[in-house]
Amino acid sequence: MKRRKIIFIIAMFFLAVSTELFAASRLLYENFDDGVLDSRLWARIYGAIAAPPQYSFASPGREGSGHSFSSGTVAATWVQWPSANMIRPWPSDEMYVSFWMKYSKFVRTEQHENIKIFYPHWNGISSYVHYCMSNTDLIYYAANSFDKAIDGGVWLTCPGQADGRWHRYEFYIKFSAGISRFWYDGVLKLDRTYGPGKWTNDVNGIDAPSMDAGDPSSFSRQMDDLEIWTGMPGSTSTPATPSNPVSTDTTPPYGTGLNPAAGATSVPVSTNIILHLKDSGSGVDKSTIVMTVNGARVYPTITGTPADYTLYYNPRVNFAYGSRVYVKVNVKDLSGNSIGPNSYSFVTSRSRYGDASLLAPAGAAVRIM
């Protein structure tokens, strides 16, 4: 009996050891509530170490209490785990980094903002993944292996980044297999496998977020709940799914607020065309919006958020008197659902005096509501 007890204790010991060896562990967690950075982290601005008031802990955390790391007198301040303080050797073949971020103020100043979001380096500084906010709904991605580009020109739709709300960013790397993954608000946005031999786990530094690499932009940025792990939290293998569930949205976007209205008559020939594209789920994918008028593609001004985009089209010339104008819009949401029936028409005034009695019957089959 005694022997069985000893064997049982030994078995449990090795089970505990093996679990500890293979389960991901959290290396660093910083919620900024005490107003003091973890001793391994540096506050940075471009080309230098930052100091208050260049950054601040004055803004509340994402739950409305505590504190967050915030822009101060310099917009693009960020947190870095630098080479000087880095763990060596890195204790895993994997890396997982997550944080929450919001822009309490953002004014777009150029076509491609190039505000870096996540920029870790390994193999010295010759290998990395690179994410930057190009505009409020778009992230640009690239990757390097030993000073050689292995990926680039990848545009990821991430709606509402600067809408004043908190958003979650998650990044995963498996060095030996060359795996790179990214989730935005729990939705998998990037899944790349470059294969073995591209990277090693010689981690040099981690920047989260990072610098404004374009012309100085006008924004105020807050970050909270920075976590750095040796692998996916709660996982003992390469993750196939994000730590938050992928959206199960199956509801398509829809059009509303048509001006002129579907089937309208006696519409002035100088009219503009305005409509809203809305989505109650993951949001409208702005990059998929295609609008045609009388069969020709047009390029409306688009404003708003993925929940409600406004399309405003100002024709270069007036429509013909007494003509039927056909409008069609194709669009998908961020879950890939396509809009349903998507065309409508209206009729312009027969003459400059708007004599509705001379108009042909509208007979418009309205397919967008």
TAURRA-V837265 format. One record per backbone hydrogen bond with DSSP energy under -1.0 kcal/mol. CO is the residue of the C=O (numbers start at 0). NH is the residue of the N-H. If there is no record, write none. Layout:
CO,NH ; CO,NH
This chain:
0,4 ; 1,5 ; 2,6 ; 3,7 ; 4,8 ; 5,9 ; 6,10 ; 7,11 ; 8,12 ; 9,13 ; 10,14 ; 11,15 ; 12,16 ; 13,17 ; 14,18 ; 15,19 ; 16,20 ; 17,21 ; 18,22 ; 24,229 ; 27,227 ; 29,225 ; 31,34 ; 37,40 ; 41,79 ; 42,49 ; 43,77 ; 44,47 ; 47,44 ; 50,53 ; 52,72 ; 53,71 ; 53,73 ; 55,69 ; 58,67 ; 60,63 ; 64,60 ; 68,222 ; 69,55 ; 73,71 ; 74,76 ; 77,43 ; 78,207 ; 79,41 ; 80,205 ; 81,84 ; 82,85 ; 92,174 ; 94,172 ; 95,228 ; 96,170 ; 97,226 ; 98,168 ; 99,223 ; 100,166 ; 101,221 ; 104,219 ; 113,212 ; 114,132 ; 115,209 ; 117,130 ; 120,203 ; 120,204 ; 121,126 ; 122,125 ; 125,146 ; 126,121 ; 127,143 ; 129,141 ; 130,116 ; 130,117 ; 131,139 ; 132,114 ; 133,112 ; 134,137 ; 135,160 ; 136,157 ; 137,133 ; 137,134 ; 138,155 ; 139,131 ; 140,153 ; 141,129 ; 142,149 ; 142,150 ; 143,127 ; 144,147 ; 147,144 ; 150,142 ; 153,140 ; 155,138 ; 159,162 ; 166,100 ; 167,184 ; 168,98 ; 169,182 ; 170,96 ; 171,180 ; 172,94 ; 173,178 ; 176,194 ; 177,193 ; 178,173 ; 179,191 ; 180,171 ; 181,188 ; 181,189 ; 182,169 ; 183,186 ; 186,183 ; 189,181 ; 191,179 ; 200,202 ; 201,122 ; 204,120 ; 205,80 ; 206,118 ; 207,78 ; 210,115 ; 217,106 ; 219,103 ; 219,104 ; 220,70 ; 221,101 ; 222,68 ; 223,99 ; 225,29 ; 226,97 ; 227,26 ; 227,27 ; 228,95 ; 231,234 ; 234,23 ; 253,277 ; 255,275 ; 258,273 ; 260,263 ; 263,346 ; 266,348 ; 267,270 ; 268,318 ; 272,312 ; 273,258 ; 274,310 ; 275,255 ; 276,308 ; 277,253 ; 282,333 ; 283,285 ; 284,287 ; 285,288 ; 289,329 ; 290,297 ; 291,327 ; 292,295 ; 295,292 ; 300,311 ; 302,309 ; 304,307 ; 305,283 ; 306,278 ; 307,304 ; 308,276 ; 309,302 ; 310,274 ; 311,300 ; 312,272 ; 319,322 ; 322,347 ; 324,345 ; 325,293 ; 326,343 ; 327,291 ; 329,289 ; 330,338 ; 331,284 ; 332,335 ; 336,332 ; 341,328 ; 342,366 ; 343,326 ; 344,262 ; 345,324 ; 346,266 ; 348,321 ; 350,353 ; 353,355 ; 354,357 ; 355,358 ; 363,365
